[in-house]
Amino acid sequence: MLLGPIQTSPDPWTAAQTRDLRPLAPEPRQTPRGRHAQLLQIAAARRLRCVERSGVGRAEDADYWKAVAPSAVFKAVELRAGEDFAALPN
């Protein structure tokens, strides 16, 4: 049985091939410290959105974003108080 030549340098993947593999990629495991940082980033983005909305004269939207920003901070505080959250080394 004769086989064809073996390709030694593979062609780079196309965007379509990469897109097809995304559902098969494992979900990244988020650490408690990473989740804490993400929650603080969400709170900061909500505060910035509040400032942006009030700057364009949309007071009702600004009030909403100002009201929901602390919820992410409270979640971050709860996460930090848990025993899974490791302290930074001195």
Secondary structure, DSSP 8 states (H G I E B T S, - for coil): -------SS-----HHHHHHHGGGS------HHHHHHHHHHHHHHHHHHHHHHHHTT-HHHHHHHHHHHHHHHHHHHHHHHSTTS-----
